[in-house]
Amino acid sequence: GQKVVKHIRRYILRCSCCTTLTRELHRQFCPGCGNYTLVRLPFSIDKRGVARVYYDPNRHPSLKGIKYPIPKPKGGRNNTDLILTEDQLRERRRQLPRRKKKVV
């Protein structure tokens, strides 16, 4: 009753704006242009060690997020502004208050 691994699924992230490839799957924003346009694509490595990315150029891009206009940032301490670039994400994490631990 043992199972044998026949193949391993490997993925790579490709930016739909600047076509930069990255193998860091935890990223949300493109390392090249900084936009939120990374798409997960499967890839394989052959016996010679050459990577091949399986990409369909006729695939339509996702229209998620273009039905309504982006609201203006309101600012303030407890804002819910949209984070559009990686710089804004870093700045937001830096502004979060750090809670002090109580000494008992």
N, C-alpha and C positions, 0 to 999 in steps of 0.2 A: 503494500500500500504506500510506497514512497512516490513522491512527485518529482519530476525532472523539470528544471528550468529550461525552456526552449529558446526564449529570447527575452531580452531586457528592454523595456521601453525607456528611451532617452529623449529628453526634450532640451530645446534651446529657445531663448527669447530673441525675437527679431523686432526691431523698431519699424513701424509702418511709415514713419516720416523719413528717417535718414538711413534706413536699412542696416543699422548697426546690429551685430550679433553679439550676444552675451550668454555665458553658461551659468550665470548667477541667477538661479530661479527665484530667489527671495526678493529680487529687485522689483519695485513698482514703477520706477521712472527710468527712462533711457539714459545710459551713461554717456552717450554722445551728445544728444540735444537737450536732455532733461525733461522731455515731455512724457505724458502718461499714455504712451502709444505702443507698449510692448505686447507682442502676440506670441503665444507659446506654439512652437512648431516641433514636430518629431524629426529626429535625425539618426543616422546610423554611421558606424565606422566599419570600413571593410578590412580585409586581411592585411592590406598595405598600410593601414593607419590613416587613410584619407576619409574625412568626414563628409557626409552627403546630407544636405538639408532638404526635406520634402516640403516644398512650398508650391501652392497652387496660385499662379498669378491672376487667374480669373475669379478668385474668391472675392466676394464683395465685403468691404470693410463693415464693421459693426456700426450701426447708426445710434448706438446707445449714447445718450447725453446731448443730442442735438435738437430734440423736439422743443425744449424750452430754453430761453436765453439764460446765460449765466448771471446770477444776481450780483449786485455790487457788494463789495466787502463792507461790512458794518463796523468791524473793529471792536475794541473793548476787551475786557478780561474773559468773559464767558461767551465769546462769539462762536458761531458755527459756520464760518466762512469756508468756501471750497478751497482745498489744497490742490493747486494746479501744477506746481513744479516741486522738485526735490528740495530746493532751497527753502521754500515755504514750509516744508515738512520739518526740516532741521530747526528752523526758527520757532515753529510751534512747539516742538519738543523742549527747546531751551526755555520757553516762556512758562511751561507748566510749573506750578508751585511744587516744591518738594516738602513733603510732610515730615515734621520732626518726630522722632520716636520718643515716647514718654519714658522717663527713667523712673522705675519703681523701687 
